[in-house]
Amino acid sequence: METNDLRVTANTGEEGNDSPPDTKHNILLPLINSSFLPGHCLEAVQAIKDAKERDIAMGEYYYFSGHPEEAAKGMEPYLASEDTVLRLSACLVYAYANLATDNIRLA
């Protein structure tokens, strides 16, 4: 084990692997967990290579730019995803977007 990578997963015990076994994505809320210059948010979203992560980031973009209806609609396909990270990201965006539109029962 290298000293700069001491992560050990609880599920597999493999060193340096911090992704759950049921996911290939490991970035929760990819837009929030990225950096970009002011005014270049959409460019940052479009630069995400993985299409599913880009969809999640686009939902985040819609939510934070005042379009919660679009954010919620974009997250619907991922609410039952087998990928834990995609599903959790979608659920978070979906919940906040529905709170913003007074759809409390959907949040």
C-alpha positions in Angstrom: 0.0 0.0 0.0 1.3 3.4 -1.0 1.3 6.0 1.8 -0.6 8.5 -0.4 -3.6 6.2 -1.0 -4.9 4.7 2.3 -8.5 4.3 1.2 -10.0 0.9 1.8 -13.6 0.1 0.9 -15.8 -1.4 3.5 -17.5 -3.6 0.8 -14.5 -5.2 -0.9 -11.5 -4.3 1.3 -9.5 -3.4 -1.8 -7.0 -0.7 -1.3 -7.4 2.5 -3.3 -10.9 1.5 -4.6 -13.5 3.7 -3.0 -16.4 2.9 -5.4 -19.2 0.7 -4.2 -19.4 -2.6 -6.2 -22.7 -1.6 -7.8 -21.4 1.6 -9.4 -19.0 2.6 -12.1 -19.4 6.3 -11.3 -17.7 7.7 -8.3 -18.5 11.4 -8.4 -21.6 12.4 -6.5 -23.2 15.6 -8.0 -20.5 16.1 -10.6 -21.2 19.8 -11.2 -21.0 20.7 -7.6 -17.8 18.7 -7.3 -16.0 20.4 -10.2 -14.4 23.8 -10.6 -14.8 26.3 -13.4 -14.4 30.0 -14.0 -17.3 32.3 -13.3 -19.5 32.4 -16.4 -18.3 29.1 -17.7 -20.6 26.6 -15.9 -22.4 25.3 -19.0 -19.0 24.7 -20.7 -17.9 22.7 -17.7 -21.1 20.6 -17.9 -20.6 20.0 -21.7 -17.0 19.0 -21.1 -17.9 16.0 -18.9 -17.1 12.9 -21.0 -19.5 10.4 -19.4 -23.0 10.9 -20.8 -24.8 9.9 -17.6 -22.6 12.1 -15.4 -23.2 14.9 -17.9 -27.0 14.4 -17.6 -26.7 14.6 -13.8 -24.6 17.8 -14.1 -27.1 19.3 -16.5 -29.8 18.7 -13.9 -27.7 20.5 -11.4 -27.1 23.3 -13.9 -30.9 23.6 -14.5 -31.6 23.7 -10.7 -29.0 26.3 -9.9 -29.9 28.5 -12.8 -33.5 28.7 -11.7 -35.1 26.0 -13.9 -36.2 23.4 -11.3 -38.9 21.8 -13.5 -36.2 20.9 -16.1 -33.9 19.7 -13.4 -36.5 17.3 -12.0 -37.5 16.1 -15.5 -33.9 15.4 -16.4 -33.4 13.3 -13.2 -36.4 11.0 -13.6 -34.6 8.4 -15.8 -31.9 8.0 -13.0 -34.2 7.7 -10.0 -34.2 3.9 -10.2 -30.7 3.5 -11.6 -28.8 0.4 -10.5 -25.7 2.7 -10.2 -25.7 3.9 -6.6 -23.9 7.2 -7.3 -26.1 8.1 -10.2 -29.3 7.2 -8.3 -28.3 9.2 -5.2 -27.2 12.2 -7.3 -30.6 12.1 -9.2 -32.5 11.8 -5.9 -30.8 14.8 -4.4 -31.4 17.0 -7.4 -35.0 15.7 -7.9 -35.9 16.3 -4.2 -34.5 19.9 -4.2 -36.0 20.7 -7.6 -39.5 19.5 -6.4 -39.2 21.5 -3.2 -38.5 24.6 -5.3 -41.7 24.0 -7.3 -43.9 23.2 -4.3 -44.2 19.5 -5.3 -43.6 18.5 -1.7 -45.0 15.0 -2.2 -42.5 14.3 -5.0 -39.6 15.6 -2.9 
